[in-house]
Amino acid sequence: MDSLIEQISDSVSSARTLEDLTRPMLEMLEAVTGLESTYLTTIDLDKGLQHILFARNVRQMTIPEGLTVPWADTLCRRALEEGRAYTDDVSTCWGDSDAARQLGIQTYVSTPVKTDSGGLFGTLCGASAGRVALPSHAESVLQLFARLIGQQVERELLFVKLKKANTELAAFASTDALTGLANRRSLIDSLHRMLAQGARDGHGVLVGFIDLDDFKKINDAHGHDAGDEFLSAMADRLSGALRASDMLARFGGDEFVVIGPGPALAETSRNAAGETPADAAKALARRLATSTVSELRLNRAVVRYGGASVGVVAVDPRTTSLEEALRRADDAMYEVKRARQAAAREMSSA
């Protein structure tokens, strides 16, 4: 018994996964019970299935690891429902089980494996083709192993939940909740990396500011819910105008920023499309501006929108800081905005 306790202690302390813990326990369980097969199952009550997760087989009987059987036909279900943990006469007790008959099980013992929260994970079982008398302490050992396995399952489930929560938290920290785009923080991080990459590779970086002109009028005329719909719709339209290598972020309010790799740094250099850095900046600005000209059918309003003010610049990452790149793009956008406002005044006075 002291040797068994030492083995259990070693298994629990060294196990990093459910498999690490279970396989030594199946071996110990075989030694304690004298049964030919020891195995751990999982149970999916919603689908009505039981799955053999890990199994140890000695001598002739084999419980196939990976086997999935209907839960309604299993000995485990019958044992749980009847409160009978052990029998050496399966054919008499549960002769209606096809699975037991096909596997040739005559002696059977099991106990449920539950998590600390009370959920049924599966069963820990032993079986033999012949009649085997179970030692007096075997059921206690079986129940102890089941509790230890249940605790390991609970830890792994908790780890999965924490990992998911961390992923969601990271996404929340880097994503604009309204539009689903990258937020300002994520944009700054990405632009920093893009400038560093461009400096290493000898390529420029395109940086563009987009201001949704007259957004306040839309909010005032149709309400803030319509304004939010409008921003989301514009985010979708702008995203559709980007290259795969570009990134669009909501900078704040009705302002968006786009960044992307540009052509080689020399002004005379051209990319695969035959564009200089200045050409590439102008082409991106045209695509973005054109994408925002639309008639949007929102839930409670139809908005005919004349388009955003878009300014895009190509910067040399070897000589341009992140702050300067954003400032130059912002200046370019305001230059476009002033030109549009001047054109609108001329039209209204004509």
VOKOL-582158 format. One record per residue (C-alpha): z, y, x; chain. Coordinates in pm, whole numbers, plus 32768, in hexadecimal, padded with zeros to 4 digits. Layout:
residues N
[[Z Y X] "A"]
...
END
This chain:
residues 350
[[8000 8000 8000] "A"]
[[804D 80EC 8121] "A"]
[[7EF2 80AA 81AB] "A"]
[[7E59 80FF 8059] "A"]
[[7F1C 8245 8048] "A"]
[[7EA1 82A1 81A4] "A"]
[[7D39 8258 8140] "A"]
[[7D5A 832B 8005] "A"]
[[7DF1 8448 80CC] "A"]
[[7CD8 843A 81CC] "A"]
[[7BCC 8433 80BC] "A"]
[[7C5E 8558 7FFB] "A"]
[[7C92 8630 8130] "A"]
[[7B3B 85F1 81C9] "A"]
[[7A63 85F1 808E] "A"]
[[797D 871D 806A] "A"]
[[78B4 869A 7F42] "A"]
[[78E8 85B7 7E19] "A"]
[[7823 84A7 7ECA] "A"]
[[78F9 84C8 8005] "A"]
[[7A2E 8489 7F31] "A"]
[[79A6 837E 7E48] "A"]
[[7900 8284 7F31] "A"]
[[7A3C 8234 7FFC] "A"]
[[7AFD 821B 7EB6] "A"]
[[7A06 811E 7E2B] "A"]
[[7A3B 804E 7F63] "A"]
[[7BB6 8067 7F40] "A"]
[[7B9C 8017 7DCD] "A"]
[[7AD9 7EDB 7E1A] "A"]
[[7BE8 7E70 7F0E] "A"]
[[7CFF 7EB8 7E14] "A"]
[[7C5E 7E16 7CE2] "A"]
[[7B97 7CFD 7D83] "A"]
[[7A70 7D54 7C9F] "A"]
[[7909 7D2B 7D11] "A"]
[[788D 7E84 7CA5] "A"]
[[793E 7FD1 7C99] "A"]
[[788E 8107 7C1D] "A"]
[[78A8 826D 7BA0] "A"]
[[77E5 82DC 7A6F] "A"]
[[7793 8425 79CB] "A"]
[[777B 8449 7853] "A"]
[[7699 8535 7791] "A"]
[[771D 8528 7631] "A"]
[[7617 861D 75AF] "A"]
[[74FB 853D 7622] "A"]
[[75BA 83FB 75E2] "A"]
[[7589 8377 7744] "A"]
[[765E 82E6 785A] "A"]
[[75EA 82F5 79C3] "A"]
[[7662 8228 7AEE] "A"]
[[769D 8337 7BF1] "A"]
[[772C 826E 7D16] "A"]
[[775B 80F5 7D2F] "A"]
[[77DF 7FF4 7E25] "A"]
[[7771 7E8B 7DFD] "A"]
[[77EC 7D57 7EB8] "A"]
[[7792 7BEB 7E86] "A"]
[[7698 7B9C 7D71] "A"]
[[76D5 7C9A 7C5B] "A"]
[[7614 7DE0 7C74] "A"]
[[764D 7F1B 7BAA] "A"]
[[7518 7FE8 7C04] "A"]
[[7562 8143 7C86] "A"]
[[748F 823D 7BC1] "A"]
[[7483 8161 7A88] "A"]
[[748B 821E 793D] "A"]
[[74E8 816B 77FB] "A"]
[[7526 81D5 7691] "A"]
[[7691 8241 766F] "A"]
[[76B4 818D 7521] "A"]
[[7671 803B 75C7] "A"]
[[7765 805C 76EA] "A"]
[[78AC 7FAD 7731] "A"]
[[793A 80FE 7796] "A"]
[[7911 8189 7637] "A"]
[[79B0 8054 759D] "A"]
[[7AD2 805F 7694] "A"]
[[7B14 81CF 764F] "A"]
[[7B04 81A9 74D7] "A"]
[[7BE6 8077 74D1] "A"]
[[7CD5 80EC 75E2] "A"]
[[7C96 7FA4 769D] "A"]
[[7C7C 7FE5 7815] "A"]
[[7C4C 7E7A 7884] "A"]
[[7BCA 7D2A 7810] "A"]
[[7B5D 7BEC 78C1] "A"]
[[7AA7 7B72 778B] "A"]
[[7997 7C74 7743] "A"]
[[78C0 7B7C 7685] "A"]
[[79D3 7B4A 7585] "A"]
[[7A51 7CB2 7571] "A"]
[[7905 7D65 7578] "A"]
[[77F5 7C65 7558] "A"]
[[7719 7D60 749F] "A"]
[[76D7 7E29 75DE] "A"]
[[7574 7DE6 7658] "A"]
[[75B6 7EA0 779D] "A"]
[[76E3 7DC5 77F0] "A"]
[[7622 7C8A 779B] "A"]
[[74F6 7CEC 786F] "A"]
[[75D3 7D46 7998] "A"]
[[769E 7C08 796F] "A"]
[[77F1 7CB4 7958] "A"]
[[7918 7BD3 7902] "A"]
[[7A40 7C96 7994] "A"]
[[7A4D 7E0A 7963] "A"]
[[7B43 7F28 79A2] "A"]
[[7B13 809D 7978] "A"]
[[7BC2 81E7 794C] "A"]
[[7B36 833A 78E1] "A"]
[[7AF9 8447 79E6] "A"]
[[7B59 8598 795A] "A"]
[[7B5A 86F4 79EE] "A"]
[[7C95 87C7 79F8] "A"]
[[7C11 8883 78CA] "A"]
[[7C07 873D 7804] "A"]
[[7A90 8704 77FD] "A"]
[[7A10 859F 7817] "A"]
[[7941 857F 7955] "A"]
[[7911 8407 7959] "A"]
[[79C3 82C2 79A7] "A"]
[[7A40 820A 7AD9] "A"]
[[79FF 8097 7AAF] "A"]
[[7A0D 7F3D 7B47] "A"]
[[7959 7E01 7AD8] "A"]
[[791A 7C94 7B35] "A"]
[[7843 7B79 7AB5] "A"]
[[796A 7A8A 7AAB] "A"]
[[7ACC 7A9F 7A2B] "A"]
[[7BAD 7B63 7B16] "A"]
[[7D1F 7B9B 7ADB] "A"]
[[7D74 7D05 7B23] "A"]
[[7E9C 7D47 7C0E] "A"]
[[7FBF 7DFB 7B69] "A"]
[[7F8F 7F3F 7C2B] "A"]
[[7E12 7F4B 7C08] "A"]
[[7E0A 801F 7ACA] "A"]
[[7EF6 811E 7B64] "A"]
[[7E16 813B 7C96] "A"]
[[7CE5 815A 7BB6] "A"]
[[7D87 8275 7AF2] "A"]
[[7DF2 8327 7C33] "A"]
[[7C90 8317 7CBC] "A"]
[[7C07 8398 7B72] "A"]
[[7CF1 84C5 7B7F] "A"]
[[7C90 8513 7CE7] "A"]
[[7B1E 84F9 7C91] "A"]
[[7B52 85D6 7B5F] "A"]
[[7BF7 86DF 7C38] "A"]
[[7AD3 86D5 7D2B] "A"]
[[79DE 86F9 7C0A] "A"]
[[7AA5 8826 7B8F] "A"]
[[7A94 88C4 7CEA] "A"]
[[791E 8891 7CFF] "A"]
[[78EA 891D 7BA2] "A"]
[[79BC 8A4B 7C03] "A"]
[[78ED 8A79 7D3E] "A"]
[[77AB 8A73 7C71] "A"]
[[783C 8B75 7B81] "A"]
[[78AB 8C55 7C9F] "A"]
[[7758 8C39 7D47] "A"]
[[76AA 8C96 7C02] "A"]
[[7799 8DB9 7BCE] "A"]
[[7759 8E36 7D2F] "A"]
[[75E2 8E1F 7CF9] "A"]
[[75FF 8EE0 7BB3] "A"]
[[76E0 8FE1 7C58] "A"]
[[75EA 9011 7D76] "A"]
[[74CE 903C 7C7C] "A"]
[[759E 9133 7BB4] "A"]
[[75E9 91FB 7CF0] "A"]
[[7479 9213 7D4D] "A"]
[[73CF 922C 7BF9] "A"]
[[73A4 9345 7AFE] "A"]
[[743B 92C4 79BC] "A"]
[[7343 9371 78D4] "A"]
[[71F4 9324 7977] "A"]
[[7244 91F1 7A47] "A"]
[[71B0 929F 7B78] "A"]
[[725B 92C7 7CC6] "A"]
[[7359 93E1 7CC2] "A"]
[[7387 94FA 7DBE] "A"]
[[746A 942C 7E9D] "A"]
[[7373 930D 7EAF] "A"]
[[7256 9400 7EED] "A"]
[[7306 94A0 8015] "A"]
[[734A 934B 80B0] "A"]
[[71E2 92DA 807E] "A"]
[[714D 941F 8101] "A"]
[[7228 9408 8235] "A"]
[[71A2 92A8 827C] "A"]
[[703C 930D 8231] "A"]
[[7049 9433 8321] "A"]
[[70D8 9355 8432] "A"]
[[6FCB 924E 83F3] "A"]
[[6EB8 9355 83F5] "A"]
[[6F33 93E2 8540] "A"]
[[6F27 9286 85DA] "A"]
[[6DD3 922B 854B] "A"]
[[6D28 937B 857D] "A"]
[[6CE8 93BA 840C] "A"]
[[6D3B 94E0 8331] "A"]
[[6E10 94D8 81F8] "A"]
[[6DAC 9567 80A6] "A"]
[[6EBF 961B 7FE8] "A"]
[[6E88 96AC 7E8E] "A"]
[[6F56 9775 7D95] "A"]
[[6F0C 975E 7C21] "A"]
[[6F9A 9856 7B28] "A"]
[[6F6A 9816 79B5] "A"]
[[6F12 9975 7945] "A"]
[[6F95 99E4 77F0] "A"]
[[7083 98BE 77D5] "A"]
[[718E 99A8 774E] "A"]
[[70A7 9A0B 7630] "A"]
[[707C 989B 75D4] "A"]
[[71F5 986D 75D4] "A"]
[[722A 99A5 7503] "A"]
[[7119 9950 740A] "A"]
[[7159 97DC 73D9] "A"]
[[72BB 9798 7454] "A"]
[[7351 96EF 7581] "A"]
[[72FD 958F 750E] "A"]
[[718E 95EB 7507] "A"]
[[71BB 9691 7659] "A"]
[[7244 954C 76E9] "A"]
[[7121 948A 7654] "A"]
[[7033 9585 76ED] "A"]
[[70CE 955E 7848] "A"]
[[70B9 93E2 7830] "A"]
[[6F50 93F1 77BD] "A"]
[[6EF6 94DB 78DB] "A"]
[[6FA2 93F4 79D3] "A"]
[[6EC4 92D7 7957] "A"]
[[6D87 93A7 796A] "A"]
[[6DD7 9427 7AC7] "A"]
[[6E27 92C8 7B3E] "A"]
[[6CD1 9256 7AC8] "A"]
[[6C2A 9355 7BAC] "A"]
[[6CCF 92D9 7CEA] "A"]
[[6C57 91F5 7DFB] "A"]
[[6D1C 90B5 7E3A] "A"]
[[6DB0 9151 7F73] "A"]
[[6E2D 928D 7EC2] "A"]
[[6F87 92C9 7E33] "A"]
[[6FDD 93A5 7D0A] "A"]
[[713B 942B 7CCE] "A"]
[[71E0 950B 7BD3] "A"]
[[726A 9627 7CA4] "A"]
[[732D 96C5 7B8A] "A"]
[[72F0 975E 7A34] "A"]
[[7179 9775 79FE] "A"]
[[711F 9757 7B70] "A"]
[[708F 9622 7C14] "A"]
[[7037 95DA 7D7E] "A"]
[[6F36 94EB 7E06] "A"]
[[6F20 946E 7F6D] "A"]
[[6E28 938B 8017] "A"]
[[6D7E 933F 8162] "A"]
[[6C62 9425 81C9] "A"]
[[6B35 9403 82B3] "A"]
[[6B4C 9415 8430] "A"]
[[6BF1 9550 84B0] "A"]
[[6AC6 95FD 8553] "A"]
[[6A2A 96F3 845E] "A"]
[[68D2 9665 84AA] "A"]
[[6940 94FF 8471] "A"]
[[68DE 9452 8331] "A"]
[[696B 9329 8278] "A"]
[[68AB 9203 81E8] "A"]
[[683F 92DF 80C4] "A"]
[[67B5 93E4 81B3] "A"]
[[68CF 94DC 816C] "A"]
[[6979 95C8 825D] "A"]
[[6AF0 95FF 8226] "A"]
[[6AA1 9740 8165] "A"]
[[699D 9688 8091] "A"]
[[6A96 9572 8044] "A"]
[[6B9B 9672 7FD6] "A"]
[[6AA6 9721 7EEF] "A"]
[[6A29 95D9 7E5B] "A"]
[[6B8B 9564 7E0D] "A"]
[[6BDF 96B6 7D71] "A"]
[[6AA9 96A1 7C91] "A"]
[[6AFA 9541 7C1D] "A"]
[[6C60 959B 7BCB] "A"]
[[6C09 96DE 7B18] "A"]
[[6AF5 9636 7A4F] "A"]
[[6BDD 951C 79E6] "A"]
[[6CCB 9612 793F] "A"]
[[6BC7 96B5 785F] "A"]
[[6BF5 95F7 771B] "A"]
[[6C46 95E6 75AC] "A"]
[[6D8D 952C 7590] "A"]
[[6DF9 948E 7449] "A"]
[[6F71 9487 745A] "A"]
[[7053 93F3 734F] "A"]
[[7075 9539 728E] "A"]
[[6F71 961C 7326] "A"]
[[6E14 9635 73B4] "A"]
[[6E09 96FD 74F8] "A"]
[[6CC0 9782 757B] "A"]
[[6D0A 97C0 76E6] "A"]
[[6C2E 988C 77CC] "A"]
[[6CA8 97EE 790B] "A"]
[[6DA8 981A 7A1F] "A"]
[[6DA3 98F3 7B55] "A"]
[[6D70 980D 7C80] "A"]
[[6D7C 9865 7DEF] "A"]
[[6D42 9760 7EFE] "A"]
[[6D4A 9795 8075] "A"]
[[6CFC 96B4 819D] "A"]
[[6E0A 96D7 82A6] "A"]
[[6E1D 966E 8412] "A"]
[[6F5B 959B 8429] "A"]
[[6F71 95DA 859F] "A"]
[[6FAF 974B 856B] "A"]
[[7026 9768 8402] "A"]
[[7187 9727 838B] "A"]
[[71D6 968D 823C] "A"]
[[7259 97D9 81B6] "A"]
[[7124 9894 822B] "A"]
[[703B 978E 8192] "A"]
[[70E1 97B9 803E] "A"]
[[70E1 9935 805E] "A"]
[[6F6E 993F 80B3] "A"]
[[6F1B 985F 7F8A] "A"]
[[6FF2 9939 7EA9] "A"]
[[6F40 9A72 7F29] "A"]
[[6DEE 99CF 7EE7] "A"]
[[6E57 997C 7D84] "A"]
[[6ECA 9AE1 7D41] "A"]
[[6D82 9B65 7DC8] "A"]
[[6CCB 9A8F 7CCA] "A"]
[[6DBC 9AFE 7BB9] "A"]
[[6D83 9C71 7C04] "A"]
[[6C0A 9C3D 7C04] "A"]
[[6C1A 9B8D 7AB2] "A"]
[[6CF7 9C9D 7A21] "A"]
[[6C06 9DA9 7A9C] "A"]
[[6AE0 9CEE 7A03] "A"]
[[6B9B 9CCF 78B9] "A"]
[[6BE1 9E47 78B4] "A"]
[[6A73 9E97 78F5] "A"]
[[6A0A 9DB4 77D6] "A"]
[[6B04 9E4C 76E6] "A"]
[[6A96 9FB0 773C] "A"]
[[6923 9F64 7727] "A"]
END
